[in-house]
């Protein structure tokens, strides 16, 4: 049954979103997130983390929308200039949109309406912008049943989006920012302001909100892997808030997602750190003449690397870059593979870490 309920502006009443159980879970999530922020600072080159985690998020978030790719396809597409499938192209656009949002937050410290449109446009590659025609509904993929009807009139959509942005950019708030993140995510998805890309845009806004509030310095926490594992529950709880205005279960879901994903990301960072140190030792001991810190870090920034990357980073001739990569392959750090006309070099142990959830 399609229950059409007018979407309220923010904020919801406090007693609905700040129960004792929610506050306890918010503390757990905040502690895990704080630990993640601290550990991320111990990685000497932040680009190594950003590149690895952002690509994983691009893959997972797109998978929620049934855009399925493999990490190997994505890394090869980034490293080479070969033809891309539509699905790979969509995931790479999502990755680009994350960096677009990251730059906006770094430069401005807030988001505007046009920034939301830029992020969404980067994801879907069209100029349709904010919905201006009525008729958009959300349906159950299996049954075709209409499960939610978002605001239809553009005037109402713009009113609710301005209200959303006012609360998104408000960094001084006595409500826990993590509880607020859950509320904001619900609100954006319920406004459903675009014809396409709402889910992916909303998930990018989550990480930008954490950075805006100083809870993370770099964009390395994403909830998409957790949502993928618990997708039906995610949609059920969003719909429950829409239908009967009950927030508890939904907010607890988001807070648990933050806690669990933070802990997983901490494990991944520690594994990357350990591998980086091991790789440095192997390179120093086995190929001291070619060892350079910048070379090893490049192999962690670009898990699929190639001669051009080394030439640009180390400012060396192609012949020297090729020799470096071949020597690193001989001592077991890299594994080469021909893709089209190019040879790419895979940091095989790093790829194993990145493939783990």
N, C-alpha and C positions, 0 to 999 in steps of 0.2 A: 504494500500500500504506500502511495506517495504522500507523505505528510509534509505540506508546505508550511514552514515555520519561518517567520520573519527573523533574519539574522540581527541580533543585537549588536550595538557598537561596544567597544572596550571601555572600561574593564568589566568583567563579571563581578558579582558580589563576592566579597572576600571570604565569607563563610563557606562558599561552595568550592573554593580552590585552595584552602589553607587548613585542612584537617590535621590532626596530630600525626596520622600515618603519612600524609603527604610531606609534612615538615621533617619527619624522621628520614624518609627516603631522599628528600632534597639534601639533607646533610651528608648522607652516604655518597650521593652523586657528586656533590661539591668537593668532598674529600678526594674522591678518585680523580676528578678533573684537575684539582690542584696538584696532585702528584704527577699527572700527565704533563701539566705545564712546566713543572720543575724539571722533569726528566728530559723533556724536549730541548731544554736549554743546554743540556750536556753534550748534545751532538754538535761537533765543531762547525759543520756546514749545514745550515738549515735547509738549503735547497734539496739535499738528499732526502730529507723527510717529506717535504712538501710534494716533490715529484712523485714519490712512491705512494703516499697516502691519497693524494688527489686523484691519481689514475685509478686506484682501487675504488674510490668513492664514485668516480664517473661510471665505472663498470657496474657497481652495485645499484646505484640510484637509477640508472637506465634499465637495469634488469627488472626493477619494480614495475616499470612501464612495458615489460615484455620486449625490451630491446636487448637481445642476448648476444654477447661477444665473449671471446676468451682474452686473457691477459696477453698471451703470445701475439694474437692478432693486433692488439692495441699497441704494444711496444714496437712491433715491426712497422706498423703504420706510422708511428711517430719518428722512427729512426730512418725510414726510407721514403722515397717519393712515389712509391708504387700506387696502383689503383686501389681505392678504398671501397669496401662494401658500404651500403647505406647505413647499416647498423654501427659499423666502426666509426663512420663519419659522425653519427649522432652522439656517440660517446665522447669523441674528441671535441665536438662542439660544447658538450657539457663541461669538459675539463677546462676549455677556454673560458666558459662563463664563470667558473669558480675563480679563476685568476682575475677576470674582469671585476668581479665583486670584491675580491681581496684588495685590488689596487684602489677601488673607490673608497673602501673603508680606511685604507692607509692614508689616502690623500685628503679625504673630507672629514672623516670621523662621523658620518651620518649618511643616510640614503634618502633620495628624493623619488618622486613618482617616476620621473624619466629614467632614473637608475634601474628601477624595477623593470621597466620596458627594455632597457639595454641588455640586462641580464637574460631576460626571457627571449629576446630577439636573437641573442648569441646562441642559445640552445636550439631554437626551432628554425632559425634562418628564414624568417618571414617578417613582414611589416604590418601584420594584422593589428598588433597593439591590443589595448584593452577592449574587452567585448562591448560592442555597440548594438548588437542584434539580440532580441529575445529568442528563447528556444533551447538554450543550453540546459541539459539535465545530466545527472550522473546515474548510470545504469549498472545493474549486476551483469557482469560479463557472461555468466552462464545462463541466467534466466531471462535477461532483457528487461527485468523489472526496474522501474525508476526508483532509486533509493534516496535521492536527494535532489532538490531543485534549488540552485544557488540564486542570489539576487539577479534579476533579469534586466532592470533598467540601468542604463549607463550612469545616470545621475546618482542612483543609489550605490552603485559599484564604486564610483569615484569618492563619494562621501565616506563609505566604509574604508576604502583604501587610505584616504587622508587620516582617518582616525587610527588605522593600523600603524601608519608611519609615525604618527605623533607618539604612540606608545613604544614603537620599535626604537626610536631615537632617544627615548627618555632613559638616561642612564642613572638618574637619581630616583630610586624607587624603593620603598620599604618592603616590597614583596620580593622574595627570593628571585634572582634573575633566572634561575633554572625553572622555577614554576612559571615565571613569566614567559620563558621560551616556549613551554608547552602550550600556553594560552595563545601566544602569537602564532604558533604554527597551526593550531586549530583554526584561528581566525582567517589566516591567509588562505588556507585550503578551502574554507567554507565560502569565502568571498569568490574564489575561483575566477579571478579577474581576466584571465586570458582564454582564448579558444583552445590553446594547447600549451603544454609545458608547465602547468601549474604545480604539479607535484615536484618536478625537478627544481623549479625556481624556489619553491618553499623550502626544500631541503638545503639549498645553498644559503638561503636567508638564515637558517639555523646557525650555521658556522659563523656567518658574518655577525650575528647577534652576540655570540660568545666572545668574539674578538672586540666588538664595540664596547663590551662591558669588562674588558680586561681579564676575562677568564682564560683566554688563550692568546698567545702572541702570534702564532702562525696557524693556518687553516689545516689542522691535522685530526680533528675529531668529526666523524660522520656516523650517522645513525642508520644509514641505508642497509648495511649488512644485517643489523638486528631486525629492521623492518622486513627485510626479505625473508628472514627465518620465521617471522611472526606476522606475516602479511594480513591474514584474515582477521586476526585480533586487532591489528592497527585500524583497519577499515571499520570493523564492528564498533570499536570504541569511539572513533570520530563520529560515526552515525548516531551513537547513543547520546553524545552531547547535543548533536543537532536535533534529535527527536524529543528528548525529555530533559535536556539541560542538566544532566548529571555528569560532573567533571571528574570525580575521584579516580575511577579506574583508568581513564585516559591519561591523566596527569601522572599517576603512578607508573603507567607503561612508559611514558617518555623519560621519566626520571630513572627508571631501571635501565632503559636503553643507554642513557648517558653514563651511568655507573659501569655497566658491563662493557660498553664499547671503549670507555676510558681504560679499563683494565686490560682489554685485549690490545689496545694501541700501545700501552706501556710495555707489554710483553714483546710486541713487534719491534719497538724502538730498542729495547735491551738486546734483542737478537741481532738487529742491524749494527749496533755499537760493537758487540762482540765480534761479529764477522768483519767489520771494518778493521778492528785491531789485529785480528788474525791475518787478514789480507795484507796489511802493511808489513807485518813480520815476515810473511812468506816472500813478498816482493823484495824486501830489504836483504833477506838472507840468500835468495836465489838469483836475483838480478839487480845487484846494488848499483850497477852502472846506469841503468835506465830508471831506477826508482825515483819518483817525485811524488810528493804528497798530493799535488794537484791532479796528477794522473789517476791515482787510486780513488780520490774523491769523485772524479768524473765518472768512474765506473759505477759508483753508487748513485750519482745523480741520474745517469742514463744507463739503466740495467742492460739495455741493448745499445751498444755504442758502435761507432764506426770511425774510419780514418778522419773524415771531415771534422768530427767533434774534437778529436785530439789535436788536429792542426790548429783549430780555432782557439782551444783552451790553452795549449802550451806554446803556441806561436812557433811551431816547428814545420819543417818541410814534410810533404806527404810520405816520402820515403822513410823518414825517421819515425813518423807516426805509425806507419805500417809495421815497421820493425818492432816498435814497443808493444803493439797489440799481439803480434805473433809470438814474441817472447813470453808475454803473460799467458798466452794460450798454452805454450809448452810446459809451463810450470803449474798448470791446472787451474788458474784463476778464471780464465775465459774459455769459451767454446765458440768457434766460428760457425757461421751458417750463411749460405748464399741465398739472398732474397732478390729475385729479379736479376739485375745487373750488379747489385751491390753485395758486399760481404759485411755482415754485421757480427758483432762479438758480444756474446751473452755472458753476463755475470751470473753464472748458473746457481751458485749458492744463495745469492741475494734473491733471485727469482723464486726459489723454493720458499724463502721466508715470506715474500710478498703474496704468494698464492695461499698462504694459510690465513684463515679468518681469526 
